[in-house]
Amino acid sequence: MQYLNTRPHAALLASPGLGHLIPILELAKRLVSSHGFQATVFVVTTDSSLSKSPIFKELLPVPDQLNLVLLPPVDISNLITPSTLILTQLAIMMREALPSFRSQILAMKIPPTALIVDLFGTEAMSIAEDFNMLKYVFITSTAWFLALTMHVPTVDDGVIEDDHVKNRRPLLIPGCMSLPFEDTIEPLLLRNDPIYVEYLRMGLNIPTADGILVNTWQGLESSTLLALKDTKKLGKANQVPVYPVGPLVRAAKPGARSEVLCWLDEQPSESVIYVSFGSGGTLSAKQTIELAWGLESSKQRFVWVIRPPTVDNDAAGALFQTGRGCNDFLSFLPDGFLTRTSNMGLVVPQWAPQTGILSHPSIGGFLSHCGWNSTLESLASGVPMIAWPLYAEQKMNAAMLTDDHIGVAIRSKASPTEDLVTREEIETMVRKIIEDKGDSRRIRAKSLQSSAEKALRKGGSSYNSLSQVANDCEIRLRYLNSRIQGA
């Protein structure tokens, strides 16, 4: 008697960029360690540098029953122009990688039980249907972003074009916080650009899944998650089950030591501001100088992960450059900066062990680009934030974090992507986050840290959500096995 498999097998497809790979890999680990799955993570790569990058190496080793497959880079040079947005490039890369992904599935002796894709990989769900797999979308961002993405295809074009874009009115999302114009996402502003077409397609594809996983938890976005279950609010899209399974973040490696962590060991509790703009964020040369002066004049201890400034105003300029070195970052800093701040700060080129840093007791705040991975890592460590959004949905994240309901962050009056955030404002924000130990943001961050821990424990809301997904996969596996038995 032949069986397809003795345990559910999940195939997970990650688009290029660590912002998607990290949570997908953490989801796979959770399925393996807590729910008895086998898992194969397929990663669409841009070049060979990913496997050599220090961030990628930090994600390893993976546990038994988890296999990591790097799909070969795809050539999209004839499909893009110099003006093609990075988010559009990601969508095209995922589309062009589908034949390679299908070949990998065909090569398996037994097809997986379920396919889990990220936002850019929704077109791969047709492959899941061909192989009789359950299909899930994993939103590596917020439930609020999910609600927006499913809502936009149902909105009359004039509402977005006239009310939201031209008249700069908030975009109403039923049952959810409205989206202020100043925090809107790029596709809504560029409705004649291919990125808008791609975004609409994603919004239409998502509700065709068997379920939607979101890297959030009930204690963080309870009202939005409730709206996502209410068919009267967002319509047919809400008939798809939504599973909050977060926060899925990298764990700090136990016993890991580095220059940064050793330096932090010598600093007082909650006295250091950590400054990092993620794996892809870059600043202009002028803004880099202002940030340096702001940190210096704040007189607060800092750890600053720095990379060379952008030369073309592309805030996501380093997104596809994970493995490249950084040798000339010092030339962009003010003269004498390192000497003057040698007793109060540490400047680290290109990369630092972020989860280890944020979980260190010396860290008192995080000046962040508000990428959702970094945000969750900060919340999981109970660290309040200075919101400095740069691209993608980061402005939405910043708006949510500074809203009274969550209230864990402060934000500059100037928009980092449109104006210069001055050294004076940077100094003020850093002082406020570090010096005010009784600030409500710090108290709220500690509360959310506890809430996140409870959600992930056995019996917690996120654990139970993922258990429901696992149960559906078990049912599908039994059904497939019974078909073979009856054949």
N, C-alpha and C positions, 0 to 999 in steps of 0.2 A: 504493500500500500504506500503510495507516494504522496507526500505532503509538500505544499509550496514552501513552507517555512515553519519553524517552531516558535518564532517570535515575530512581531511586526517589524518591518524594515522601512525606515523613512529615508527617502532621497531628498536632500535639501539643496536648492540651487541659489548661489549667492552671486550678485552682480559685482563688478570691480569696485574696489574701495573698501577700506577697513570699516567704514561706518555701517556697512551691511554684513561683511564677513564676520565681524566680532560677535554680534548678537545671534547670527545664524549658527555659528559654531557653539556658542553657549547654549542655545536651544537644543542642538544635537546632543551635547554633553548631558543636558538635563533629561532628555528622552532616554538616553542609554542608562544613566546612573540611577534614576528614580522610577522609571516606568518600563524597564526591561526591553527596550528596543535595540535593534541594530540600526545603524545610521551611516549614510554615505553623504558627505558634503562635497558638492561639485562647485568649484570656484572658477568663474570666468575671469581670466587674467588679462592684463594689458601688455605685460612684458615679463621677462624672467626675474625682474628685481624683487617681486613680492616675496618669494621664498627665501631671499637673502636678507630681507629687512629685519631690524631688531624687533619691530612690533610683531611681525609674523612669528618670529621665533619665540616671543613671549607667550603666544597662544598654544604652543606645544609643550609637552607631548599630549596627544589626544588619548582618551581611554580605550581599552579593548572594546570591541564591537562598534568602533567608530572609524570609518575610513575617510581620508581626505584626498580628493582628486582635483588636481589643477588642470582645467581644460586649456588647450593651447590658445595663445592669443589670436584674435581675429583681425584681419586687415580691413579697416573701414575707410581707408584714405580716399577711395574713389566715391564714398558716400557722404562725405562731409566737406565743408569749406572752412577757411580760417575763422569764419564768424559763427560756426556751429557751436551752440552752447554745450557745456560739459554734460548737463543732464540729458540733452538730446543724444549726445555721443554714447552715454551709458545705455539708453534705450536701444540704439542701433547695434551696439556691441552685443547686447543680450539676444537680439533677434538673429544676428549673424552667427551666434554661437549655438543656436538650436540644433542644427544638423550634427554637430559634434556631441552635444548632450544626448540626442536621440541614439547616436551610435553607441555611446557608453551604456545606455539603458538596454539596448539590444544585446550587448555583449554579456550582460549579466545572465547567469543560469536561471535565476528566479527574479522576476521583476519586483521592485519594492512594493510595499503595501500602500504607501502614501507618498505624494510629492508635496513639498513645502517650498514655495518660491517667495522671493521678496517683491517689492513693488515693481521693480523693473523687469521681473521675470514672469509676469502674468501670462504672456503668450505661450509659455511652456506648458500651461495647463492642458492644452490640446494633446500634448504628448502623454500626460497622465491619463486622459480619456482613452487614448489608443491602447494603453497597457492596463486598463481597468484598475487604475489606482485612484484612491481618494485624493482630492486636491485641496490644498490650503494655501492661503496667502498669509505671509508673516509681515506685518507692518512693524518695521524697526523704529518707528517714531511714535507719536502720541495718538491716543484715541481721538483727540480733537482734529488732528491732521487726517485721520481716517474718515471722520465724519465730513470734513470739508471735501475730500477727494471723491466720496460717493455722492455728495450733494451737488457738486458743480455740474455734472452732466444733466441734472434735472432742472437746472435754473435757466430761465429765459436769457438768451444772449444779451438782451438789452439791460438786464439787471446788472450784469457784470460790467458790460462796456460803459453804460451811462451812469448808473448809480454808484457803482463801486470804483471804477477806474477814472472816469471823467469828473464826477462830482465828489469823489473821495469819501463816499459814505461807507459805513461798516457793512460787510456782507453778512446777512442774517443766516445762521445755520440752525435749523429748528432744534430746540431743546438744548442747545449748546451756547457757549460764549460766542458772541459775534466776532468777526474778523475785522479789526481796524485796517483801514487802507494802508497806513504806514507800516503795517506788519504783514501785508499780503505777500503771497508767494509769486515768484517770477513768472510762471506760466500764465497767471491771470492778467499780468501786465503786458504780455506779448502774445496777443491773441492772433496775430498774423504770422507768428513764428511756428516752426514745426514742434516746438516744445509744448505748445498748447494742445495740438492734436494728439501728441503722445500722452499728455496728462489726462485728457478726456478718455482716451482708450483705456488707460489704466483704471480710471474711475468706473468705466463700464464693465471691465473684465472682473474686477474684484468681487462683485456680487454673484458671479457665476461659480465661485468656489463652494466647496462643501463646508467651509468654515474659515474664519478670519482670526488669526492669532495677533495679539498686539503686545508690544513690549512696555506695558504699563501695569498698574494694579488698581484694585477697587479703592483703596485708601487715598490714591492720588487723583483719580479722575472719575469719581463715582457718578456725578451728574451726567457727564458725557457718555459714559458706558450705559447708563440707564436710557438715554436718548437713542443710543444705537440699537437698543432692543425694542423700541417703540415704533411699530409700523405706521402709526399715525403721524409720526414726526418726519422721518426720512423715507417713507414709502417702501417700495418693494425691496430696496437694498437691505432693509432691516430684517428681512426674512432669513438672512444668512446668520448663523450663530457666530457671535463674537466672543473670543476667549482671551481675557487679559491674563498673560502668563509671566509678567515681569515683576520686578526688574531683573532682567538677565544681563549680568555684567561680569566682566573678568574678575576673578579673585586674585588678590595680591599673592604672589608666590611666597610661601612660607620660607623663612630663612634667607631670602634673597638680600644681597647687600650690594650697594653701589655707592659712588661718591655722594650722590644726592641724599640717599637715605642716611648715610653716616653723618653728613652735615646736619640733617634734620634732627638726628639724635641729640645734638648739642644745643638745640634751640628750645626756648620755653614753650609751654603748652599753648596751642592756638595762637601763635605769634607770627606765622608765616603766611603770606599770600602766594598762592601758586598761580602762575600765569602760563596759559597754553591755549593755542587756537586749533588744536586737533591735528589729525594727520594730513589735512589738506588746506587749512586756512593760512592766508598770508596777509600782511599789512603793507601799505605803501612805505617808502623810505621816510617820508615826512612824519607819518603816523608812528613809525617805529621810534623815531627820535623823541616825539612827544611822550610816548609811553615810557621810554627810558627816563626822561626828566621827571615824569609824574611819579614813577616808582622811587626815584632818588629823593625827591623832595618830600615824599610821604614819611620818610624816616622809618619805614616798616621793613621788616625782613621779607625777602622774596626769593622764590625759585622761578626763573623765567626760561621756558623752553622756546628757543628763538630759531628762526630760519631766515634766509635772505629775503628782503622785501620784494614784493611783486613789482614788475616793471611795466605792466600793462593794465593796472587796475582790476585784475582778475583775483577776487578774494578767495577763490577756490583754486588758485594757481598751482598748488602743490599736490592736488588730489591724486594725480597719477605719477607722483614722483617719490613714492614711499622709500625706495631703496637707494636713492641718490645721496651722495655726501654733501657736506656743507662746510666749506673751508674759508669763506670770506665774510661770515656774518659779523665779525668784529669791526669791519670797515664801515658798517652802517650805524654803529653806536656813537653817541657823542664822545668827543675827545676826553679821555680821562675817566670815563664812566666806570669802567671795571675797577680802576684803582680807588676811586672815591667810594665805591660801594662794596669793596672787598670784605668788609666786616659785617655787612648787613644783607648781602644777597649772593645768589649763585645763578650764573647764566649758563644754560646747557644748550649746546647746539643740536638742533633737529629732533631729538627724541629723548624721553625720560620714562622711567617706569611709573606711569600715571596712577595705576590703582594702588601701588605701594605708597606713593606720595600722598594721595588723597586720604588714605586710611591711617596715615601717620598722625599721632597726637599733636605734633607741632603745627600742623596745618590749621589755619583759622579762617581761610577764605579761598575762593577759586575765581579768578578772572578768566572767563571762558567764552568761547564762540557759541556756546549753547547747542552744539551738536548733541543729539539725544543720548548717545553712548556716554559722553562726558558728563552730561547732566545727571544721568542715572547713577554713574559712579560717584558723583558728588553727593547726591541724595542718599545713596547707600552708605556713605561715610558720615552723614550728618553735617556736611560742610555748606555754609551759605555761599552765595555767588554774587559776582559782578557780571551782569549779562552784556556780552559784546558780540551780537550776532553778525554773521558775515554773508552767508549764502543759503540756498535751499530753503528749508522750513524753519531755519534758526530764529528768524524774527518772531514767528509764531510761538516757538518755545520760550523765547525771552518774554513775550507778552504774558504767557501763562505763568511763568515763574515769578513775575513781578505782580501779578494780579493778587488782590487781597485774599482770594480763596486759598492759594498756595503760599504766596508771600515769602519766598526764600531768597529773593534776589533784589538787587538794585540795578539801575540802568542809567546810562548817560543820557543827558538831554539831546545831545547831538547824535545823529545816526552814524555809526562807524563806517557804513558803506557809502554815505553821501556827503558827510562833513568830516571835519577834523575834530576828534575828541581831544581837547586841550590838556596840557599837563596839569593845569589847575583843577580841572574836573576829575582827572584820574587820581590826583593826590587826595581830593576830598572823598572819593568813593573808596579808595583803599583804606584810608583812615577810619571811615565809618564802619567798614566790614570788620577790620581787625581790632580796633580799639573799643568798640561798644560790645562788651561781652554779654550784656543783658538784652541785646537787640532782639526784637521779635523774630527776625529772620533766622537767627541762630537757634532760637527755641523751636521754631517751626521745622527747621532742617533736622534737628535731633528727633522731633516727633515723627517725621516722615521716615527717618532711618529705622525707627522701631516698627513702624507700620509696614515698611518694606520687608523687614526680617520676618514678621508674622505671616505676611502673604505667601512667602516662599516655603515656609515650614510645612511639614506633612499636616494636612487638614486645613491649611491656609487657603485663602481665596485663589491665588495664582496656582498653587499646587493642585487644587481641585479642578481648576479650569483645564490644565494640561492633562489631568487624569481623565476628563471627559473626552478629550481628543484621543488619548491612548485607548480608551474603551471603544470608541468608534472604529479605530484601527484593528482592535482585537476582533470585533464583530465582522469586519470586512475580511480579515484573515481566515476566520472560521468559515465564512461563506465561500471563499475561493478554494479552501481545502475540501469543502464538501462537494464542490463541483468536480474536483479531480476524482474524489472517491466514487462519485456517481457516474463518472465517464466510463 
